[in-house]
């Protein structure tokens, strides 16, 4: 008899343990399903908050446009141009002008420096120290009929310092 009661108790414990395990698995699945629903709801809330911010920004922008239109109309008296406000040509624009008054100041005039040398629409390079075109000194130095005299006798110091090639200076004279 002891074996039968003990065996029945073991089966009872196994059934209780199986029911608890089944309940645990069912509860775990239900918790995961609720967590998934909560995540989905949070995503929807975030999407709705973003949409709300976009709509609020749009509403504020339109309200500002309406406020600006009211200010333009009421405060400043501005209005959108009508078709009859556009001019067809320069003559109509000139006809709107009025002659200068007797005591009106002279119009502002702008001075324009004369262009010294242009080659194909490009201004020639001019030395800031001498005012001569940049290539004139080098072209004269390479002419064969010109007699060779020391560099110091031909050019002042400011020109020699302004030259690109340092060998045209005293070292070039020493090399000659």
RABEL-V743190 format. One record per residue. N is the residue number from 1. RES is the residue in three letters. OMEGA is omega in whole degrees, 0 to 359 (none if undefined). NEAR is the number of other C-alpha atoms within 10 Angstrom. D_LAST is the distance of its C-alpha to the last C-alpha in Angstrom with 2 decimals. Layout:
n->N res->RES omega->OMEGA near->NEAR d_last->D_LAST
n->N res->RES omega->OMEGA near->NEAR d_last->D_LAST
This chain:
n->1 res->UNK omega->180 near->6 d_last->135.66
n->2 res->UNK omega->181 near->7 d_last->132.90
n->3 res->UNK omega->181 near->8 d_last->130.71
n->4 res->UNK omega->179 near->9 d_last->131.42
n->5 res->UNK omega->180 near->10 d_last->130.52
n->6 res->UNK omega->180 near->11 d_last->127.40
n->7 res->UNK omega->179 near->12 d_last->126.38
n->8 res->UNK omega->177 near->12 d_last->127.05
n->9 res->UNK omega->179 near->12 d_last->124.98
n->10 res->UNK omega->179 near->12 d_last->122.03
n->11 res->UNK omega->179 near->12 d_last->122.25
n->12 res->UNK omega->178 near->12 d_last->122.45
n->13 res->UNK omega->179 near->12 d_last->119.36
n->14 res->UNK omega->179 near->12 d_last->117.49
n->15 res->UNK omega->179 near->12 d_last->118.49
n->16 res->UNK omega->179 near->12 d_last->117.46
n->17 res->UNK omega->178 near->12 d_last->114.15
n->18 res->UNK omega->179 near->12 d_last->113.53
n->19 res->UNK omega->178 near->12 d_last->114.41
n->20 res->UNK omega->179 near->12 d_last->112.06
n->21 res->UNK omega->178 near->12 d_last->109.25
n->22 res->UNK omega->177 near->12 d_last->109.85
n->23 res->UNK omega->178 near->12 d_last->109.90
n->24 res->UNK omega->180 near->12 d_last->106.64
n->25 res->UNK omega->179 near->12 d_last->104.91
n->26 res->UNK omega->179 near->12 d_last->106.30
n->27 res->UNK omega->178 near->12 d_last->105.24
n->28 res->UNK omega->178 near->12 d_last->101.70
n->29 res->UNK omega->180 near->12 d_last->101.38
n->30 res->UNK omega->178 near->12 d_last->102.73
n->31 res->UNK omega->178 near->12 d_last->100.29
n->32 res->UNK omega->178 near->12 d_last->97.34
n->33 res->UNK omega->179 near->12 d_last->98.60
n->34 res->UNK omega->177 near->12 d_last->98.87
n->35 res->UNK omega->178 near->12 d_last->95.37
n->36 res->UNK omega->177 near->12 d_last->94.02
n->37 res->UNK omega->179 near->12 d_last->95.85
n->38 res->UNK omega->178 near->12 d_last->94.44
n->39 res->UNK omega->178 near->12 d_last->90.85
n->40 res->UNK omega->178 near->12 d_last->91.43
n->41 res->UNK omega->178 near->12 d_last->92.86
n->42 res->UNK omega->178 near->12 d_last->89.87
n->43 res->UNK omega->178 near->12 d_last->87.47
n->44 res->UNK omega->178 near->12 d_last->89.52
n->45 res->UNK omega->180 near->12 d_last->89.51
n->46 res->UNK omega->179 near->12 d_last->85.71
n->47 res->UNK omega->179 near->12 d_last->85.36
n->48 res->UNK omega->177 near->12 d_last->87.82
n->49 res->UNK omega->177 near->12 d_last->86.00
n->50 res->UNK omega->179 near->12 d_last->82.72
n->51 res->UNK omega->178 near->12 d_last->84.51
n->52 res->UNK omega->179 near->12 d_last->86.07
n->53 res->UNK omega->179 near->12 d_last->82.68
n->54 res->UNK omega->179 near->12 d_last->81.32
n->55 res->UNK omega->177 near->12 d_last->84.40
n->56 res->UNK omega->178 near->12 d_last->84.15
n->57 res->UNK omega->178 near->12 d_last->80.51
n->58 res->UNK omega->180 near->12 d_last->81.48
n->59 res->UNK omega->179 near->12 d_last->84.40
n->60 res->UNK omega->179 near->12 d_last->82.26
n->61 res->UNK omega->179 near->12 d_last->79.65
n->62 res->UNK omega->178 near->12 d_last->82.39
n->63 res->UNK omega->177 near->12 d_last->84.05
n->64 res->UNK omega->178 near->12 d_last->80.77
n->65 res->UNK omega->178 near->12 d_last->80.41
n->66 res->UNK omega->179 near->12 d_last->83.95
n->67 res->UNK omega->178 near->12 d_last->83.35
n->68 res->UNK omega->178 near->13 d_last->80.19
n->69 res->UNK omega->177 near->16 d_last->82.13
n->70 res->UNK omega->179 near->14 d_last->84.90
n->71 res->UNK omega->180 near->13 d_last->82.50
n->72 res->UNK omega->183 near->14 d_last->80.82
n->73 res->UNK omega->187 near->13 d_last->84.19
n->74 res->UNK omega->187 near->11 d_last->86.08
n->75 res->UNK omega->188 near->10 d_last->83.59
n->76 res->UNK omega->180 near->10 d_last->80.84
n->77 res->UNK omega->179 near->9 d_last->82.73
n->78 res->UNK omega->173 near->12 d_last->80.19
n->79 res->UNK omega->179 near->10 d_last->81.37
n->80 res->UNK omega->181 near->8 d_last->79.89
n->81 res->UNK omega->177 near->8 d_last->78.78
n->82 res->UNK omega->184 near->7 d_last->81.34
n->83 res->UNK omega->182 near->7 d_last->80.72
n->84 res->UNK omega->180 near->6 d_last->81.27
n->85 res->UNK omega->182 near->7 d_last->78.46
n->86 res->UNK omega->179 near->10 d_last->75.67
n->87 res->UNK omega->182 near->10 d_last->74.08
n->88 res->UNK omega->183 near->8 d_last->73.63
n->89 res->UNK omega->184 near->8 d_last->70.75
n->90 res->UNK omega->180 near->8 d_last->68.60
n->91 res->UNK omega->178 near->9 d_last->71.26
n->92 res->UNK omega->178 near->11 d_last->73.71
n->93 res->UNK omega->180 near->11 d_last->71.15
n->94 res->UNK omega->180 near->9 d_last->70.43
n->95 res->UNK omega->178 near->8 d_last->74.17
n->96 res->UNK omega->182 near->7 d_last->74.41
n->97 res->UNK omega->177 near->8 d_last->72.08
n->98 res->UNK omega->179 near->7 d_last->73.51
n->99 res->UNK omega->179 near->6 d_last->72.07
n->100 res->UNK omega->178 near->10 d_last->70.35
n->101 res->UNK omega->182 near->7 d_last->72.66
n->102 res->UNK omega->183 near->6 d_last->72.65
n->103 res->UNK omega->177 near->6 d_last->71.19
n->104 res->UNK omega->179 near->8 d_last->68.87
n->105 res->UNK omega->178 near->8 d_last->65.21
n->106 res->UNK omega->178 near->7 d_last->62.57
n->107 res->UNK omega->180 near->7 d_last->60.99
n->108 res->UNK omega->179 near->6 d_last->57.70
n->109 res->UNK omega->182 near->6 d_last->54.76
n->110 res->UNK omega->179 near->6 d_last->51.34
n->111 res->UNK omega->178 near->6 d_last->48.19
n->112 res->UNK omega->180 near->6 d_last->45.63
n->113 res->UNK omega->179 near->6 d_last->42.04
n->114 res->UNK omega->179 near->6 d_last->40.92
n->115 res->UNK omega->185 near->8 d_last->38.63
n->116 res->UNK omega->186 near->10 d_last->35.44
n->117 res->UNK omega->176 near->13 d_last->34.13
n->118 res->UNK omega->176 near->10 d_last->35.81
n->119 res->UNK omega->180 near->7 d_last->34.83
n->120 res->UNK omega->177 near->7 d_last->37.84
n->121 res->UNK omega->180 near->7 d_last->39.49
n->122 res->UNK omega->179 near->8 d_last->36.56
n->123 res->UNK omega->180 near->11 d_last->35.03
n->124 res->UNK omega->177 near->16 d_last->31.32
n->125 res->UNK omega->181 near->13 d_last->29.15
n->126 res->UNK omega->178 near->15 d_last->28.40
n->127 res->UNK omega->180 near->15 d_last->26.17
n->128 res->UNK omega->182 near->11 d_last->28.60
n->129 res->UNK omega->185 near->10 d_last->26.43
n->130 res->UNK omega->184 near->12 d_last->25.62
n->131 res->UNK omega->179 near->9 d_last->28.44
n->132 res->UNK omega->176 near->14 d_last->26.32
n->133 res->UNK omega->187 near->14 d_last->26.36
n->134 res->UNK omega->184 near->15 d_last->23.93
n->135 res->UNK omega->185 near->12 d_last->22.37
n->136 res->UNK omega->181 near->11 d_last->21.92
n->137 res->UNK omega->181 near->13 d_last->18.53
n->138 res->UNK omega->179 near->11 d_last->17.03
n->139 res->UNK omega->179 near->9 d_last->18.85
n->140 res->UNK omega->181 near->11 d_last->17.58
n->141 res->UNK omega->182 near->14 d_last->13.88
n->142 res->UNK omega->178 near->9 d_last->14.59
n->143 res->UNK omega->184 near->10 d_last->16.57
n->144 res->UNK omega->185 near->8 d_last->15.65
n->145 res->UNK omega->180 near->7 d_last->17.49
n->146 res->UNK omega->182 near->9 d_last->15.69
n->147 res->UNK omega->182 near->8 d_last->13.44
n->148 res->UNK omega->173 near->11 d_last->9.88
n->149 res->UNK omega->183 near->9 d_last->10.35
n->150 res->UNK omega->182 near->14 d_last->9.10
n->151 res->UNK omega->183 near->16 d_last->10.38
n->152 res->UNK omega->181 near->12 d_last->13.04
n->153 res->UNK omega->184 near->8 d_last->14.47
n->154 res->UNK omega->188 near->12 d_last->14.99
n->155 res->UNK omega->174 near->13 d_last->16.60
n->156 res->UNK omega->184 near->11 d_last->19.00
n->157 res->UNK omega->182 near->12 d_last->18.88
n->158 res->UNK omega->178 near->10 d_last->21.54
n->159 res->UNK omega->181 near->15 d_last->19.59
n->160 res->UNK omega->179 near->17 d_last->16.52
n->161 res->UNK omega->182 near->14 d_last->19.09
n->162 res->UNK omega->184 near->13 d_last->20.93
n->163 res->UNK omega->181 near->15 d_last->18.21
n->164 res->UNK omega->186 near->8 d_last->19.00
n->165 res->UNK omega->181 near->10 d_last->15.71
n->166 res->UNK omega->180 near->12 d_last->14.54
n->167 res->UNK omega->178 near->12 d_last->10.97
n->168 res->UNK omega->183 near->15 d_last->10.70
n->169 res->UNK omega->186 near->18 d_last->11.23
n->170 res->UNK omega->181 near->14 d_last->9.95
n->171 res->UNK omega->177 near->10 d_last->8.75
n->172 res->UNK omega->178 near->13 d_last->6.36
n->173 res->UNK omega->179 near->13 d_last->5.19
n->174 res->UNK omega->181 near->9 d_last->5.40
n->175 res->UNK omega->181 near->7 d_last->3.82
n->176 res->UNK omega->none near->8 d_last->0.00
